[in-house]
């Protein structure tokens, strides 16, 4: 996908703040410092539209980035950061769950895990939650450049087995430094980017018989 425009739109914590233009939304979930902002920047060819930080737990809202007037990347608060208070983590959990469970425009969730380490208990809980609610999802294993290429498949197998994934579920290996996985990830995202008006046309064409057709 060729990215011509990209912009930060809004930080939201409740449905009344979500954009109302009905564009498809691709959410990014993962632990703090797993590389969500770096992945967004690499996907849109920008260095710092999505702000990266050395301070884990800094993202405390749903951050919306509009791409080409075609879709939003929605960066969710990172989970699993111990220095964030229990009360704050519970607050994040409520509005994240509300968004993931109820947002009609949400078309795909990218769950990011660090390829270098076995998925954490929080990673496992997020994977199971998405599976339970049958959300379209893709596990993306980031920071592949941090380990030798010869170790990639070994670590990918650990990710699959720890999360309880099937081989067909991935993970997709990604590196913001190398650009590894960028084109493949766009090819996975693009089928979810059906414009709302086209989606309505498709639904109508399914509901209405084709002109000239007749029941036998």
C-alpha positions as CSV (number, residue, x, y, z in Angstrom):
1,X,0.0,0.0,0.0
2,X,1.3,3.4,-0.9
3,X,0.9,5.9,2.0
4,X,0.4,9.4,0.8
5,X,-0.9,11.1,3.9
6,X,-0.9,10.3,7.6
7,X,-1.9,12.3,10.7
8,X,-2.5,12.0,14.4
9,X,-6.2,12.7,14.9
10,X,-7.3,12.2,18.6
11,X,-6.6,10.6,21.9
12,X,-9.7,8.9,23.2
13,X,-10.8,7.2,26.4
14,X,-14.6,6.8,25.7
15,X,-16.9,6.2,22.7
16,X,-18.1,9.8,22.5
17,X,-14.5,10.7,21.6
18,X,-14.1,8.2,18.8
19,X,-14.0,9.5,15.2
20,X,-17.3,9.4,13.4
21,X,-16.2,9.0,9.8
22,X,-16.7,5.2,9.9
23,X,-13.3,4.4,8.4
24,X,-12.0,0.9,9.1
25,X,-9.8,0.6,12.3
26,X,-6.8,-1.6,12.8
27,X,-5.9,-1.8,16.5
28,X,-2.5,-2.5,18.0
29,X,-2.3,-4.2,21.3
30,X,0.8,-5.3,23.2
31,X,3.0,-4.9,26.3
32,X,4.7,-1.6,26.9
33,X,7.8,-1.1,24.8
34,X,6.9,-4.0,22.5
35,X,7.3,-1.6,19.5
36,X,3.7,-0.5,18.6
37,X,4.7,3.1,17.8
38,X,7.8,2.0,15.9
39,X,5.6,-0.4,13.8
40,X,3.2,2.4,13.0
41,X,6.0,4.7,11.9
42,X,7.6,2.1,9.7
43,X,4.3,1.1,8.1
44,X,3.6,4.8,7.1
45,X,7.2,5.8,6.3
46,X,7.4,8.4,9.0
47,X,10.0,8.7,11.7
48,X,8.1,10.0,14.6
49,X,4.3,10.5,13.9
50,X,3.6,7.9,16.5
51,X,5.8,9.0,19.4
52,X,8.1,6.4,20.8
53,X,9.2,6.6,24.4
54,X,11.9,5.1,26.7
55,X,9.3,5.4,29.5
56,X,7.0,2.3,29.5
57,X,3.4,2.9,30.2
58,X,3.3,6.4,28.8
59,X,0.5,5.7,26.3
60,X,-2.7,6.1,28.4
61,X,-5.3,6.6,25.7
62,X,-6.5,5.1,22.4
63,X,-4.4,7.1,19.9
64,X,-5.9,7.4,16.5
65,X,-3.7,7.8,13.3
66,X,-5.5,8.4,10.0
67,X,-3.9,6.9,6.9
68,X,-4.7,8.1,3.4
69,X,-8.3,8.8,4.4
70,X,-8.7,5.0,4.2
71,X,-8.2,3.7,7.7
72,X,-7.1,4.3,11.2
73,X,-4.3,2.7,13.2
74,X,-5.4,2.7,16.8
75,X,-2.6,2.4,19.3
76,X,-3.9,1.0,22.6
77,X,-2.2,1.5,26.0
78,X,0.5,-1.0,26.6
79,X,-0.2,-3.6,29.3
80,X,2.0,-5.4,31.8
81,X,3.9,-2.4,33.1
82,X,4.4,-2.9,36.9
83,X,5.0,0.8,37.9
84,X,1.5,1.8,36.7
85,X,-0.9,1.6,39.7
86,X,-3.5,-1.2,39.9
87,X,-6.2,1.4,39.8
88,X,-4.8,2.9,36.6
89,X,-4.4,-0.5,35.0
90,X,-8.0,-1.4,35.8
91,X,-9.2,1.9,34.3
92,X,-7.2,1.2,31.1
93,X,-8.6,-2.3,31.0
94,X,-12.2,-1.1,31.1
95,X,-12.0,1.2,28.2
96,X,-9.7,-1.1,26.2
97,X,-12.2,-4.0,26.7
98,X,-15.1,-1.7,25.8
99,X,-13.4,-0.6,22.6
100,X,-12.3,-4.2,21.5
101,X,-15.7,-5.7,22.4
102,X,-18.1,-3.0,21.0
103,X,-16.4,-0.9,18.3
104,X,-18.1,-1.7,15.0
105,X,-15.4,0.0,12.9
106,X,-12.7,-2.3,14.4
107,X,-11.8,-4.7,11.6
108,X,-8.5,-6.3,12.8
109,X,-6.4,-6.5,15.9
110,X,-2.6,-6.8,15.7
111,X,-1.3,-8.3,18.9
112,X,2.4,-7.5,19.2
113,X,4.8,-9.7,21.1
114,X,8.5,-9.5,21.5
115,X,10.1,-12.2,19.4
116,X,13.1,-12.4,21.8
117,X,11.1,-13.6,24.8
118,X,8.3,-16.1,25.4
119,X,4.9,-14.4,25.6
120,X,4.0,-13.2,29.1
121,X,1.0,-14.1,31.1
122,X,-0.6,-10.7,29.9
123,X,0.2,-11.7,26.3
124,X,-1.5,-15.0,26.8
125,X,-4.5,-13.5,28.4
126,X,-5.0,-11.0,25.6
127,X,-4.6,-13.7,23.0
128,X,-7.2,-15.9,24.7
129,X,-9.6,-12.9,25.2
130,X,-9.4,-12.1,21.4
131,X,-9.9,-15.8,20.6
132,X,-12.9,-16.0,22.9
133,X,-14.7,-13.0,21.4
134,X,-13.7,-14.2,17.9
135,X,-12.0,-11.0,16.9
136,X,-10.1,-11.0,13.6
137,X,-6.5,-10.9,14.8
138,X,-2.9,-11.4,13.8
139,X,0.1,-12.0,16.1
140,X,3.1,-9.9,15.1
141,X,6.4,-10.8,16.6
142,X,8.5,-7.6,16.7
143,X,12.2,-6.8,17.2
144,X,13.4,-9.7,14.9
145,X,16.6,-7.7,14.2
146,X,17.6,-8.1,17.8
147,X,18.3,-11.8,17.4
148,X,20.2,-13.8,14.7
149,X,18.2,-14.7,11.6
150,X,19.1,-18.4,12.3
151,X,17.1,-18.2,15.5
152,X,13.9,-16.6,14.1
153,X,12.0,-19.8,13.5
154,X,13.0,-21.3,16.9
155,X,11.7,-18.2,18.6
156,X,8.6,-18.1,16.4
157,X,7.8,-21.6,17.5
158,X,8.1,-20.6,21.2
159,X,5.6,-17.8,20.5
160,X,3.2,-20.2,18.8
161,X,3.4,-22.9,21.5
162,X,3.2,-20.4,24.4
163,X,0.1,-18.7,23.1
164,X,-1.5,-21.9,21.9
165,X,-1.6,-20.8,18.2
166,X,-2.0,-23.0,15.2
167,X,0.8,-22.8,12.5
168,X,-1.7,-21.0,10.2
169,X,-2.0,-18.2,12.8
170,X,1.6,-17.0,12.4
171,X,3.2,-15.2,14.0
172,X,4.3,-12.6,11.4
173,X,7.9,-11.6,12.0
174,X,8.5,-7.9,12.0
175,X,11.4,-5.5,12.4
176,X,11.1,-1.7,12.3
177,X,14.8,-1.4,11.8
178,X,15.0,-3.8,8.8
179,X,11.5,-3.2,7.3
180,X,11.0,-7.0,7.7
181,X,7.3,-7.9,7.4
182,X,6.1,-4.5,6.3
183,X,4.9,-5.4,2.8
184,X,3.4,-8.7,4.1
185,X,1.5,-6.9,6.9
186,X,0.0,-4.4,4.4
187,X,-1.1,-7.3,2.2
188,X,-2.9,-8.8,5.2
189,X,-4.5,-5.4,6.3
190,X,-5.7,-4.3,2.9
191,X,-8.6,-6.8,2.5
192,X,-10.1,-5.3,5.7
193,X,-10.2,-1.8,4.2
194,X,-13.6,-2.0,2.5
195,X,-15.1,1.5,2.4
196,X,-18.4,1.8,4.3
197,X,-20.4,2.7,1.2
198,X,-19.0,-0.2,-0.7
199,X,-19.7,-2.5,2.2
200,X,-23.4,-1.4,2.0
201,X,-23.4,-2.0,-1.7
202,X,-22.0,-5.5,-1.2
203,X,-24.6,-6.3,1.4
204,X,-27.4,-5.1,-0.9
205,X,-26.1,-7.2,-3.8
206,X,-26.2,-10.2,-1.5
207,X,-29.7,-9.5,-0.3
208,X,-31.3,-8.6,-3.7
209,X,-31.5,-11.2,-6.6
210,X,-29.5,-10.3,-9.7
211,X,-31.6,-8.8,-12.5
212,X,-32.8,-11.4,-14.9
213,X,-32.4,-14.2,-12.4
214,X,-35.3,-16.5,-11.5
215,X,-36.0,-19.3,-9.1
216,X,-36.1,-22.7,-10.7
